[in-house]
Amino acid sequence: MADIAMNLLLRKVATMLSEEADLLGGLRAEVEDIEHELIGMQNFLTTGEASIVKNCVDEVRELAYDTEDCIDSFRLHIAKESRPKKEDGCICFLDEGIHYLKTLLRRYQIAKEIKKIKAKAERLHQIRSRYQTLPGSSTRQESLHGRNDARSAAPCVDEDQLVGMEERRSKLMQLLLGGDGQLTVISVVGLGGSGKTTVAWNLFEDEGVKETFKYRAWIDVPQQSDYWVLLRNLIRQLQHDRKDLPQGLGSMAELQLANQLKRFLRDKKYMIILDDVREPSVWERIAGAFPNTNNGSRVMVTSQLQNIASYDIGGCVYANHLYQLPDLEYHEAWKLFRRRAFRANPEFACPEELTDVAERIVKRCAGLPLAIETVGGLLKNKPQIPYEWNRFHCSLIPELQSNSRLASVQRILSLGYDDLPAHLKPCILCFCAFQVIKQKRLMRIWIAEGFVQSVEGKTQEEVARDYLKELADRSMVQVSESDPPGGTTKICRVHGFMHEILKFKCTEQSAYRLLEERHDGNNNQHDLASPVPPSRKIRRLSLRGSSQIYEGMASLLQRDDCGSSLRSLIIAIGDQTPILFPSLDLPNKFVMLRMLDLEGTKVSRLSGQIDSCRLLRYLSLRDTNLDSLPKSMGKLLNLETLDLRGTQITTLPDEVTNLHRLHSLHVSCPTPPGRTSRDITHAAWYELAALQGVSAPRGVRRLTRLVKLALFDVGHDDVLKELQDLTQLRKLGVRCIRRGNGKDVCDAIQQMSCLRSLVLHSVGTDELLDLQSLSSPPPLLEHLFLAGPLEKLPTWAKSLRFIVKIVLVGSRLKDDLFDAFQGLPNLTHLSLIEAFAGTHLCSSNGSGFKQLKILHLSNLNELVSVTVAKGAMPALGTLSIWYCGALQQVPSGIEHLTGLKELHLLGMQEEFVCRLRVGGTERGKVAHIPIIRSRTYIKSQAGDWSGWIDEDLLAPIALEMEEEEEEEGGEEGRRTGSFVEERDGDTIKWRRYGTRRQTMTFTFTAPCR
């Protein structure tokens, strides 16, 4: 697995040889020799990694890291001082001579280091040759056979393994036995250990399935698939009478076998299960052998890959159903755990003294059936004593290695990692620091770490997005969306147990050093995780926890093995209390640091020694307490990303314009106390209109590599003229635009043909945003956010061919915006927030809004009705209606939106919500929507308390309330409680028994008739 470090290193060596050939001089031949040796070692790592050469593999990994240190040292001390050539030949010659003399000693030192590395590489080459010629030495192929053997026993299923899986089994049974007669391929997708094989085998052995499908076959698909072997096994299983097997079956070629299978199945009703398919090529090669007999035949494929079965291959046309196997809900996981751990107890009861620690253990397994079964079975044999179980909980991860039964869980989960291509392995290892992370932050980290390869015709962000999609398709990463007002935020997460596996992988490969809090059963013990052997240097350090761990990090930063080798420092606080660093003093020895992510640390001072980190590429100070930047920032000539959102900074030093490599500069106005930049969406712009933001520095036109510049104040008119020189911008965000400088804004935008995202804020809620001077928008614009009053909608807004997302805030337009936007072919997200001052919104075109998935209507105070024509918005999945007080009923035509999955209501009138409750007049219109949530603000009749009611309109008895009241000291507090229903005729009373002694009662009227 040292091939990760080797792949990254080879890319760096290639870049060095191509971009800095002149500076290398006599060292070029030495570096080329090392590159040749590294390529040979890479081949060795991908074909011969086994236990017998583990020590060699570790040495190769360290060699790769040492070589990377040497290359970075060259860039730091020699390449960084190279100067641009001047037209005057004499001056140029003199400059080069001075530069050579200044770097002579450093060149000599680097040359000595390169010779050491070369000698070490030659020694490892001899070891490699010796292992490759050893008789009986382990090979990768043998290792793969061993991995397949680990899976071979999976179909041995007992009834306990199906506990909690009943609903999943039922849905798959419906897909098997229901539907029409067309051949149907059912893809069962999930993480390793999620129960795919368990459920599939249970269905395969079901008596009803056996009666329905006379011809059945189960195939365990090995990683290295010989397709003729798969086809031959299928023929042998399906042909019950061995006498009827075709002669010469053992010598048939793949095409002959496929044709033989197809002929045999032509008039049969069959069911075939292909278990654990890990490559799409497997399906592509054998799909043509399954004829569509139109008699209800089924093929089930279990895999971690979501795109494992295509719709049409080799003329084989079939229906396709993708079933994503979900993790067990907590109550299902608890039920399964009790049956395993407390098998001897009556009704599998958990002793009261073990309940707390047992629940924590189950939560640690995060709904993964394999982990729950294995851990429960292991605890079954342990004394039922809280101390023993607490100790097990704290040592669960070390147990993955030392305990043979738990090690099997690790092996199966590790298979998904081992199957990843080399370019994705370092990307997934980042999740050792984050179990949950915002998508954009994750991609920025990948790019800064050098994990993202260059692809012609694509930006690095686009390549990173492709990487993430591939990881999601392999079920390694889950990508979900949260929906704040005015936009969606994509969240990436890995399964809890996979997170623990990745932490172990990082320690094993010296990829990351993790410094995190761990608690004992009493939640009062803190220690450090993932120890590093003394012989290994710390190259990547991640901190997870709260401020109590600060001292541990501070002492670690001073260690000798955490000095010139440190490449990245990441703070990952997650849901913890923000880390309150008084200051961050980076030692001068951190000269190799490439990435520094301090998001959420609340650090209030950044040391002036930051300029010693000359190789720094990524610096995130987001949501810290910084109010200024040191002028020495201007010396970070390799800096590419600078994130200052959510800080108290209002002025950038002029030296920032020296950062010629900078491609992303993110700023914002200071956030109010107690809030972070992630809490402040663009939709809340009017709350912050009066706050001073960050003005773009004079000379910003010198940052010609900028592709992202947001969200800065206009400050002075000259900056708008300077923007015209930033023609490579793909994202631009500008605040505090006045009507008088609207033309300058439009002139600048007119020059930005690469622009994909445009965010414009007027200076206040009454200042007109004048965009009429923009004759045509950037041709590739995908995201448009306009905040401020508009005299009229720009004519070009109706012709944005590639626009995906439009957000209008405070526009107060009277023209029907549905009519304006319904013809945009790629629009998927539309948010109108105080943007419409008319009374009726109508999508009259039955073919309008073809791609719209999210519609958000908020603070449209004059809106009386919404109409959606039949056939319009066919892809709409989420509809949010907030604070539209004049709206009395749901949109007309909502019953035709058959794909609508979620309806969210906030601050709506009681009459509106009343009609949607059970028995309400409009209940039938929304009966097809799976999720309907309402949040309503209420006050008690006496006026002594108030709060928000969260109501699930599909189950109105299950209410939750956030009560707001004045606590001592004037601070606002919140309480949450449950309600008890009391009915009296047409009146429904909900009585809340809260933390206060008195009982609080309020009343809903009966459903409107």
JOQUI-V570487 format. One record per helix or strand of 2 or more residues. SS is the DSSP state (H for helix, E for strand). FROM is the first residue (numbers start at 1). TO is the last residue. Records with the same first field share a line. If there is no record, write none. Layout:
BEGIN
SS: FROM-TO, FROM-TO
END
This chain:
BEGIN
H: 3-19, 21-48, 51-77, 79-81, 89-102, 104-133, 140-152, 159-162, 166-177, 196-204, 207-212, 227-238, 242-244, 249-251, 254-265, 280-289, 330-341, 346-348, 352-365, 369-379, 386-394, 396-402, 404-418, 422-432, 439-449, 460-473, 496-509, 547-557, 560-562, 608-612, 631-635, 654-658, 682-687, 700-702, 717-725, 739-750, 795-799, 817-821, 894-896, 910-914, 923-926, 968-970
E: 184-189, 215-220, 270-275, 298-303, 312-313, 316-317, 319-324, 436-438, 478-482, 489-493, 513-516, 540-544, 568-571, 595-597, 618-620, 641-643, 664-666, 708-713, 731-737, 757-762, 783-787, 805-809, 829-833, 840-843, 854-858, 865-868, 878-882, 902-906, 931-939, 946-952, 959-966, 972-977, 979-984, 987-992, 1000-1005
END
